[in-house]
């Protein structure tokens, strides 16, 4: 994943039976804070990495826009997610 100005490895895991999806990366964890939005976009096949990552901090101009797109709730959590 491309985050900030570098490509980092991110462990992506899913547990379909639990409807669970997790990203494990210290670079991702360190880039944001609780309440920020993690925006992930698929990169072009020839980009040299699979996804662009953007941290949208609370209070940023585009925060309300992306927050409004996060209409799906995660079970047993206050986290939300969405597609656009």
VEXNUZA-841135 format. One record per residue: residue number from 0; residue in three letters; x, y, z of N, C-alpha, C, O, CB in turn. Coordinates in steps of 0.05 Angstrom, whole numbers, plus 5000, padded with zeros to 4 digits. Glycine has a CB too. Example, Ala and Ser with C-alpha at 12.3 -4.5 7.8 and 13.67 -1.06 7.14 Angstrom:
// VEXNUZA-841135
(0, ala, (5264, 4886, 5156), (5246, 4910, 5156), (5264, 4934, 5156), (5285, 4934, 5169), (5226, 4911, 5181))
(1, ser, (5257, 4955, 5142), (5273, 4979, 5143), (5258, 5001, 5157), (5268, 5023, 5161), (5282, 4988, 5114))
//
This chain:
// VEXNUZA-841135
(0, unk, (5017, 4976, 5000), (5000, 5000, 5000), (5018, 5025, 5000), (5038, 5026, 5013), (4981, 5000, 5024))
(1, unk, (5009, 5045, 4985), (5023, 5071, 4985), (5009, 5088, 5006), (4986, 5095, 5004), (5022, 5084, 4956))
(2, unk, (5025, 5096, 5026), (5014, 5114, 5047), (5035, 5136, 5052), (5058, 5130, 5056), (5008, 5098, 5073))
(3, unk, (5026, 5160, 5051), (5044, 5183, 5054), (5062, 5185, 5030), (5054, 5192, 5008), (5060, 5180, 5080))
(4, unk, (5087, 5178, 5034), (5107, 5180, 5012), (5122, 5154, 5008), (5143, 5153, 4997), (5126, 5202, 5017))
(5, unk, (5110, 5131, 5018), (5124, 5106, 5016), (5105, 5083, 5012), (5081, 5084, 5018), (5142, 5101, 5040))
(6, unk, (5116, 5061, 5001), (5101, 5036, 4999), (5107, 5019, 5023), (5131, 5015, 5030), (5108, 5021, 4972))
(7, unk, (5086, 5009, 5036), (5090, 4992, 5060), (5074, 4966, 5056), (5054, 4965, 5042), (5080, 5007, 5085))
(8, unk, (5084, 4945, 5068), (5070, 4920, 5068), (5048, 4920, 5089), (5053, 4929, 5111), (5089, 4896, 5072))
(9, unk, (5025, 4910, 5082), (5002, 4909, 5100), (4991, 4881, 5099), (4985, 4870, 5077), (4980, 4930, 5093))
(10, unk, (4987, 4868, 5122), (4975, 4842, 5123), (4945, 4846, 5124), (4934, 4857, 5142), (4985, 4827, 5149))
(11, unk, (4932, 4836, 5103), (4902, 4838, 5101), (4891, 4810, 5107), (4898, 4790, 5094), (4893, 4848, 5072))
(12, unk, (4873, 4809, 5126), (4861, 4783, 5134), (4831, 4785, 5135), (4819, 4805, 5142), (4872, 4775, 5162))
(13, unk, (4818, 4763, 5127), (4789, 4762, 5128), (4781, 4736, 5142), (4794, 4715, 5139), (4776, 4764, 5100))
(14, unk, (4759, 4737, 5157), (4747, 4714, 5168), (4718, 4715, 5160), (4701, 4726, 5174), (4750, 4713, 5200))
(15, unk, (4711, 4702, 5137), (4684, 4704, 5127), (4662, 4694, 5146), (4641, 4706, 5148), (4681, 4688, 5101))
(16, unk, (4668, 4673, 5162), (4649, 4663, 5181), (4641, 4684, 5202), (4619, 4684, 5211), (4659, 4638, 5194))
(17, unk, (4660, 4701, 5209), (4656, 4721, 5229), (4649, 4748, 5216), (4643, 4768, 5230), (4680, 4724, 5247))
(18, unk, (4649, 4749, 5190), (4645, 4775, 5175), (4666, 4795, 5185), (4659, 4818, 5191), (4616, 4785, 5179))
(19, unk, (4691, 4787, 5186), (4712, 4803, 5198), (4733, 4808, 5177), (4741, 4790, 5162), (4724, 4790, 5223))
(20, unk, (4743, 4833, 5176), (4765, 4841, 5158), (4784, 4858, 5174), (4776, 4877, 5187), (4754, 4857, 5133))
(21, unk, (4810, 4851, 5172), (4830, 4866, 5188), (4854, 4873, 5171), (4862, 4858, 5153), (4838, 4850, 5213))
(22, unk, (4865, 4896, 5177), (4890, 4905, 5165), (4910, 4907, 5188), (4905, 4920, 5208), (4887, 4932, 5150))
(23, unk, (4934, 4895, 5184), (4954, 4896, 5205), (4979, 4909, 5193), (4992, 4899, 5175), (4962, 4868, 5216))
(24, unk, (4986, 4933, 5204), (5009, 4947, 5196), (5015, 4969, 5216), (4998, 4985, 5222), (5005, 4959, 5167))
(25, unk, (5040, 4970, 5225), (5047, 4991, 5243), (5047, 5018, 5229), (5041, 5039, 5242), (5075, 4986, 5255))
(26, unk, (5053, 5019, 5203), (5053, 5044, 5188), (5024, 5055, 5187), (5020, 5079, 5190), (5063, 5040, 5160))
(27, unk, (5004, 5038, 5183), (4976, 5047, 5183), (4968, 5056, 5211), (4956, 5077, 5214), (4957, 5025, 5173))
(28, unk, (4975, 5040, 5231), (4967, 5047, 5258), (4979, 5074, 5267), (4966, 5090, 5280), (4976, 5025, 5278))
(29, unk, (5004, 5078, 5260), (5018, 5103, 5268), (5009, 5127, 5253), (5012, 5150, 5262), (5047, 5099, 5265))
(30, unk, (4997, 5123, 5229), (4990, 5146, 5212), (4964, 5160, 5221), (4960, 5183, 5215), (4986, 5136, 5183))
(31, unk, (4947, 5146, 5235), (4922, 5158, 5243), (4917, 5156, 5272), (4932, 5145, 5288), (4899, 5144, 5228))
(32, unk, (4894, 5168, 5280), (4885, 5167, 5308), (4856, 5157, 5308), (4843, 5157, 5288), (4887, 5195, 5321))
(33, unk, (4847, 5150, 5332), (4820, 5141, 5335), (4801, 5163, 5326), (4804, 5186, 5334), (4814, 5133, 5365))
(34, unk, (4783, 5156, 5309), (4763, 5175, 5298), (4770, 5184, 5269), (4753, 5195, 5256), (4762, 5199, 5316))
(35, unk, (4795, 5180, 5261), (4803, 5186, 5233), (4790, 5166, 5214), (4782, 5145, 5222), (4833, 5187, 5230))
(36, unk, (4789, 5174, 5189), (4778, 5156, 5168), (4802, 5145, 5152), (4820, 5160, 5144), (4758, 5171, 5150))
(37, unk, (4802, 5119, 5148), (4821, 5106, 5131), (4808, 5102, 5104), (4789, 5086, 5101), (4831, 5079, 5143))
(38, unk, (4819, 5116, 5084), (4808, 5114, 5056), (4827, 5097, 5040), (4851, 5104, 5038), (4804, 5142, 5044))
(39, unk, (4817, 5076, 5027), (4834, 5058, 5011), (4823, 5058, 4982), (4799, 5054, 4978), (4834, 5030, 5023))
(40, unk, (4840, 5061, 4963), (4833, 5061, 4935), (4851, 5042, 4920), (4876, 5043, 4923), (4833, 5090, 4923))
(41, unk, (4840, 5026, 4902), (4856, 5007, 4886), (4873, 5023, 4867), (4864, 5042, 4854), (4838, 4987, 4871))
(42, unk, (4898, 5015, 4865), (4917, 5029, 4847), (4916, 5016, 4819), (4906, 4994, 4816), (4946, 5027, 4858))
(43, unk, (4927, 5029, 4799), (4929, 5018, 4772), (4947, 4993, 4773), (4965, 4992, 4789), (4940, 5040, 4753))
(44, unk, (4942, 4974, 4756), (4957, 4949, 4756), (4988, 4953, 4753), (5003, 4937, 4763), (4948, 4931, 4734))
(45, unk, (4996, 4974, 4740), (5025, 4979, 4735), (5037, 4999, 4756), (5059, 5008, 4751), (5029, 4989, 4707))
(46, unk, (5023, 5005, 4777), (5032, 5024, 4797), (5056, 5015, 4814), (5071, 5031, 4825), (5010, 5033, 4815))
(47, unk, (5059, 4988, 4817), (5079, 4978, 4834), (5070, 4972, 4862), (5086, 4964, 4879), (5103, 4997, 4834))
(48, unk, (5045, 4978, 4868), (5032, 4972, 4893), (5003, 4968, 4888), (4993, 4975, 4866), (5037, 4995, 4914))
(49, unk, (4988, 4956, 4907), (4960, 4949, 4902), (4940, 4971, 4909), (4919, 4973, 4897), (4954, 4924, 4917))
(50, unk, (4946, 4987, 4930), (4926, 5006, 4940), (4939, 5032, 4948), (4962, 5033, 4958), (4911, 4994, 4964))
(51, unk, (4925, 5054, 4944), (4931, 5080, 4955), (4917, 5082, 4982), (4894, 5073, 4984), (4923, 5104, 4936))
(52, unk, (4930, 5094, 5002), (4917, 5097, 5028), (4918, 5127, 5035), (4939, 5140, 5032), (4931, 5080, 5050))
(53, unk, (4896, 5137, 5045), (4895, 5164, 5055), (4883, 5164, 5083), (4862, 5152, 5087), (4878, 5183, 5035))
(54, unk, (4895, 5178, 5101), (4883, 5182, 5128), (4869, 5209, 5126), (4881, 5229, 5120), (4905, 5181, 5151))
(55, unk, (4843, 5209, 5132), (4827, 5234, 5132), (4822, 5240, 5162), (4805, 5228, 5174), (4800, 5231, 5116))
(56, unk, (4836, 5260, 5173), (4833, 5266, 5201), (4807, 5280, 5207), (4796, 5294, 5191), (4856, 5283, 5211))
(57, unk, (4796, 5275, 5231), (4772, 5289, 5240), (4778, 5319, 5238), (4799, 5328, 5247), (4764, 5281, 5269))
(58, unk, (4759, 5334, 5227), (4763, 5363, 5224), (4773, 5371, 5197), (4772, 5394, 5190), (4781, 5373, 5245))
(59, unk, (4783, 5352, 5181), (4793, 5358, 5154), (4769, 5365, 5136), (4747, 5356, 5141), (4808, 5334, 5141))
(60, unk, (4773, 5382, 5116), (4750, 5391, 5099), (4734, 5367, 5087), (4710, 5369, 5084), (4760, 5408, 5077))
(61, unk, (4747, 5346, 5079), (4733, 5323, 5066), (4723, 5303, 5086), (4711, 5283, 5078), (4751, 5310, 5046))
(62, unk, (4727, 5307, 5112), (4719, 5287, 5132), (4689, 5282, 5132), (4681, 5258, 5131), (4727, 5297, 5160))
(63, unk, (4673, 5302, 5131), (4644, 5298, 5132), (4634, 5283, 5107), (4616, 5267, 5109), (4629, 5325, 5134))
(64, unk, (4646, 5288, 5084), (4639, 5275, 5059), (4643, 5245, 5062), (4625, 5229, 5057), (4655, 5286, 5035))
(65, unk, (4668, 5237, 5070), (4674, 5208, 5072), (4659, 5196, 5096), (4652, 5172, 5094), (4704, 5204, 5075))
(66, unk, (4655, 5210, 5117), (4640, 5200, 5139), (4611, 5193, 5130), (4599, 5173, 5139), (4639, 5220, 5162))
(67, unk, (4600, 5210, 5113), (4573, 5206, 5103), (4570, 5181, 5086), (4549, 5170, 5083), (4563, 5230, 5088))
(68, unk, (4592, 5173, 5074), (4592, 5149, 5057), (4596, 5123, 5073), (4591, 5101, 5063), (4614, 5151, 5036))
(69, unk, (4603, 5126, 5098), (4608, 5103, 5116), (4582, 5096, 5130), (4578, 5102, 5153), (4630, 5109, 5136))
(70, unk, (4564, 5083, 5115), (4537, 5078, 5125), (4534, 5050, 5137), (4513, 5044, 5149), (4517, 5082, 5103))
(71, unk, (4553, 5032, 5133), (4551, 5005, 5143), (4564, 5003, 5171), (4586, 5012, 5175), (4564, 4985, 5124))
(72, unk, (4550, 4990, 5189), (4561, 4987, 5216), (4574, 4960, 5219), (4565, 4940, 5208), (4538, 4991, 5237))
(73, unk, (4595, 4959, 5235), (4609, 4934, 5241), (4595, 4922, 5266), (4589, 4937, 5285), (4639, 4938, 5246))
(74, unk, (4589, 4896, 5266), (4576, 4884, 5289), (4593, 4888, 5314), (4618, 4885, 5314), (4571, 4854, 5284))
(75, unk, (4580, 4893, 5336), (4593, 4895, 5362), (4615, 4917, 5363), (4634, 4914, 5377), (4605, 4869, 5370))
(76, unk, (4611, 4938, 5348), (4632, 4959, 5346), (4618, 4985, 5338), (4596, 4986, 5328), (4654, 4951, 5326))
(77, unk, (4632, 5007, 5344), (4623, 5034, 5334), (4634, 5040, 5307), (4628, 5062, 5296), (4630, 5056, 5355))
(78, unk, (4651, 5023, 5296), (4663, 5028, 5270), (4643, 5026, 5248), (4624, 5011, 5249), (4686, 5008, 5265))
(79, unk, (4648, 5042, 5227), (4631, 5042, 5203), (4649, 5040, 5179), (4672, 5046, 5180), (4613, 5068, 5202))
(80, unk, (4637, 5031, 5157), (4651, 5029, 5132), (4632, 5033, 5109), (4608, 5033, 5112), (4665, 5001, 5130))
(81, unk, (4644, 5038, 5085), (4627, 5042, 5062), (4643, 5040, 5036), (4668, 5041, 5036), (4613, 5068, 5063))
(82, unk, (4628, 5038, 5015), (4640, 5038, 4988), (4629, 5062, 4973), (4607, 5072, 4979), (4633, 5012, 4972))
(83, unk, (4643, 5071, 4953), (4633, 5092, 4935), (4645, 5088, 4908), (4638, 5104, 4889), (4639, 5120, 4946))
//
